[in-house]
Amino acid sequence: MINQKELIEKAFDAQKYCYTPYSNFNVGAALLCADGTVYQGCNIENAAYSPTNCAERTAIFKAVSEGRRDFVAIAIVGNKAGLQPGEGDYCAPCAVCRQVMAEFCELDSFKVIIAKSTEDYLEHTLGELLPLAFTGKDLE
Ligand code: THU
């Protein structure tokens, strides 16, 4: 199974493909499935702004659209264009992406890795980042 550093490297690989002409803020994500498969995503912006898709949701939607729903961890990197790995700040997932993660990932065990570089990262469970989550269980 891939380790944290390798997953972060895959997030940096994905960041290269971001489409960010409006914010110039480049995000990459790498989503690890229970079977070891990794889905990568980048942010994709739009002139109308609201159709913009975050890197995390790109990765999750790619995976779900290919039949995956069993997720272990996601690594996220993000910084203003022009910065090198390690120069930017941590890029925490937005609230919409946290909610989308909660649809498919276990609050107690799914790991969110927020990285400045392969050497410098934070690791939280989804539940730590989304306390008192509203999920499908509330609708049962
Ligand atoms: N962005 C992400 O891709 N993920 C996040 O969790 C935070 C924000 C993107 C959306 C937009 O393209 C740019 O960063 C600035 O908000």
Residues whose N, C-alpha, C, O or C-beta is under 5 A from the ligand:
A	BS01	THU	S23 F25 V27 N43 E45 T52 N53 C54 A55 E56 A92 P93 C94 C97
